[in-house]
Amino acid sequence: MNTYQLANYFGQMIVSHASLKSMLSEYTNPNDKIYRLLADKQLLSLKKGLYIFSPELAKNTPPAIIVANQLIGPSYVSLEYALSYYQAIPERVYVVTSVTTKPTKSINTPIGRYTYSHISKSYYNIGLKQVACENGFFGIIACPEKAIIDTIVMTKGLIFRSLKDVSNYLIEDMRIDEDWLRKLNIQLVTEIQQYAQKKKSIQLLINYLQSI
C-alpha cells in the first residue's frame, strides 16, 4: 500500500503506531517506512506512537476535540476552549484546554497546543456530553455548566466573596453575556457543586444565576 492509499484509507483519523505498522506489513521493515513518512512530513507525530497524515494528504486535520480526547485519556475538553465552543466568550481560543484525571500536562503538536488540568476521579464524570464533530467524529466536552465551574475551580487565586465578585468575573473579566448565563441549568450546577472544590464560590455562582 503506497502513501496515498494509506492516507486515503485513514483519512483524518488519528493512527497508532501499531495500526500503521500492521497496514505496512508488506514492507520488509515497516518502521523504516514510517520514519520516512515522518521525515517527509507526510505523516505528523502528535506524540510518541500517535500520528495523523498531513493535511495535504488527508484533506484536513482531525477535529481539535477529537485530538484532545485521544492525546490523553480519560479527558474531556473544558475551560476556555469549551466556553468558546459554546460562544460564551467572544475571543477565539487557540489552545485546546482539557481536564483529566491524569497529571497536569501540556502537549505541543504540529496542529496546535493542548493543555490538560488534573481533577479528582469523583468530580470527573458529572456534567459531560458527547458532541458531533465534522466528518462523523464524536468527542467528549464539558457541558456549559461544567465548563464554567471548571474555570472557576481551576483558576488559581479565584475566590468569590460576594455576588459582585461573581458579576465582575463573569461579565467584566470573562465578558460572558447575561443572556447566555440565564440559559444555564441551575439544578445541574448544584449537582456538580457537590463534587467540586471551592463550594462556597460555586454557591455564590448559584445565587448569582438565580438573581439574574
C-alpha positions in Angstrom: 0.0 0.0 0.0 1.5 3.3 -1.0 1.4 6.6 0.8 -1.6 8.0 -1.0 -3.6 4.8 -0.5 -2.7 4.9 3.2 -3.8 8.5 3.6 -7.0 7.7 1.7 -7.7 4.7 4.0 -7.1 6.5 7.3 -8.3 10.0 6.2 -8.4 12.3 9.2 -8.2 9.5 11.7 -5.6 9.5 14.4 -3.5 6.5 13.8 -1.5 4.4 16.3 2.0 3.1 15.5 0.7 -0.5 15.8 -2.2 0.2 13.3 0.1 1.9 10.8 2.7 -0.9 11.1 0.0 -3.5 10.5 -1.1 -1.7 7.3 2.6 -1.7 6.1 3.2 -5.4 6.8 4.1 -5.9 3.1 7.3 -3.9 3.7 10.4 -5.8 5.0 10.8 -3.1 7.7 7.6 -1.2 8.3 9.3 1.0 10.8 11.6 2.4 8.2 8.7 3.3 6.0 7.0 5.1 9.0 10.3 7.0 9.7 10.5 8.1 6.0 6.9 9.3 6.1 7.7 11.4 9.2 10.9 12.7 7.6 9.0 13.8 4.5 6.3 15.4 6.7 3.6 13.2 5.0 3.0 11.8 8.4 2.9 14.0 11.5 3.6 12.9 15.1 1.1 14.1 17.7 3.1 12.3 20.4 5.1 9.1 20.7 3.2 6.4 18.8 0.3 8.5 17.7 0.1 10.1 14.2 -2.0 11.8 11.6 -1.4 12.2 7.9 -0.5 15.7 6.7 -3.5 18.0 5.9 -2.4 17.9 2.2 -2.8 14.2 2.0 -5.8 13.8 4.4 -7.5 16.9 3.0 -7.9 18.3 6.5 -6.9 17.7 10.2 -9.0 15.8 12.8 -11.3 18.0 14.9 -9.5 19.6 17.8 -11.9 18.0 20.3 -11.1 14.5 19.0 -7.4 15.1 19.1 -7.6 16.4 22.7 -9.6 13.4 23.8 -7.2 10.9 22.3 -3.9 12.6 23.2 -4.6 11.9 26.9 -7.3 9.7 28.3 -9.5 9.9 30.1 -10.0 13.5 29.4 -12.7 15.9 28.2 -12.5 19.4 26.6 -13.4 22.2 29.0 -12.4 25.6 30.4 -11.7 28.4 27.8 -11.9 26.2 24.7 -15.3 24.8 25.7 -16.6 28.3 26.6 -15.5 29.5 23.2 -17.1 26.4 21.6 -20.4 27.4 23.2 -19.9 31.0 22.2 -20.0 32.1 25.8 -16.8 34.2 25.4 -16.1 36.5 22.4 -12.4 35.6 22.0 -11.3 32.8 19.8 -9.2 30.3 21.8 -6.2 28.8 20.1 -5.0 26.5 22.9 -7.3 23.4 23.3 -7.9 23.2 27.1 -9.0 19.9 28.7 -9.5 18.3 32.1 -8.1 14.8 33.1 -7.7 12.5 36.0 -4.1 12.2 34.9 -1.3 14.7 35.9 -1.4 18.2 34.6 0.4 18.4 31.2 0.9 20.4 28.0 1.5 18.9 24.6 2.7 20.8 21.6 1.8 19.2 18.3 2.2 20.2 14.6 -1.5 21.1 14.6 -1.7 23.1 17.9 -1.2 23.1 21.6 -3.2 21.0 24.0 -3.3 21.5 27.8 -4.6 19.2 30.5 -5.6 20.1 34.1 -5.8 17.5 36.8 -9.0 16.8 38.7 -10.2 14.1 41.1 -11.9 11.0 39.8 -15.1 11.7 41.8 -15.5 15.1 40.1 -14.6 13.9 36.6 -17.7 12.1 35.3 -20.5 14.5 36.0 -21.5 17.2 33.5 -20.1 15.7 30.3 -21.7 15.4 26.9 -20.9 13.8 23.6 -20.9 16.2 20.6 -20.9 15.5 16.9 -17.9 17.0 15.1 -17.3 17.3 11.4 -16.8 14.2 9.2 -18.7 11.9 11.5 -16.4 12.1 14.6 -17.8 12.4 18.1 -16.0 14.0 21.0 -16.4 14.5 24.8 -16.7 18.0 26.1 -17.9 19.6 29.3 -21.5 20.9 29.3 -21.7 24.7 29.6 -22.3 24.4 33.4 -19.3 22.2 34.0 -17.1 24.4 31.8 -18.0 27.4 33.9 -17.4 25.5 37.2 -14.1 24.0 35.9 -12.9 27.5 35.0 -13.7 28.8 38.5 -12.3 25.8 40.3 -9.0 25.8 38.3 -8.3 29.5 38.2 -5.7 29.9 40.9 -6.5 32.5 43.5 -10.0 33.0 42.3 -12.4 33.1 45.3 -15.8 34.7 45.3 -16.9 36.5 48.5 -19.9 38.3 47.1 -22.3 38.4 44.2 -20.4 41.4 43.0 -17.3 39.3 42.7 -19.2 36.8 40.6 -20.6 39.5 38.3 -17.2 41.2 37.9 -15.5 37.9 37.0 -18.2 36.6 34.6 -19.3 39.8 33.0 -16.3 42.1 33.2 -13.3 39.7 33.1 -14.7 36.8 31.1 -17.1 39.0 29.1 -19.9 36.4 29.2 -23.3 37.8 28.2 -26.0 37.6 30.9 -28.5 36.2 28.3 -26.1 33.2 27.9 -25.8 32.8 31.7 -29.6 32.8 32.1 -29.8 29.6 30.0 -27.6 27.6 32.4 -29.3 24.8 34.3 -29.0 25.8 37.9 -30.0 22.4 39.1 -27.1 20.8 37.3 -24.8 23.5 38.7 -26.0 22.5 42.2 -25.4 18.8 41.4 -21.8 19.5 40.1 -21.1 21.6 43.2 -21.4 18.5 45.4 -18.2 17.0 43.9 -16.3 20.2 43.2 -13.8 22.3 45.2 -14.5 25.9 46.0 -18.0 25.1 47.2 -18.6 28.5 48.7 -17.6 30.2 45.5 -19.9 27.9 43.5 -22.7 28.6 45.9 -22.3 32.3 45.2 -22.4 31.5 41.5 -25.7 29.7 42.0 -27.0 32.7 44.0 -26.0 35.0 41.2 -27.6 32.8 38.5 -30.8 32.8 40.5 -30.7 36.6 40.7 -30.4 37.5 37.0 
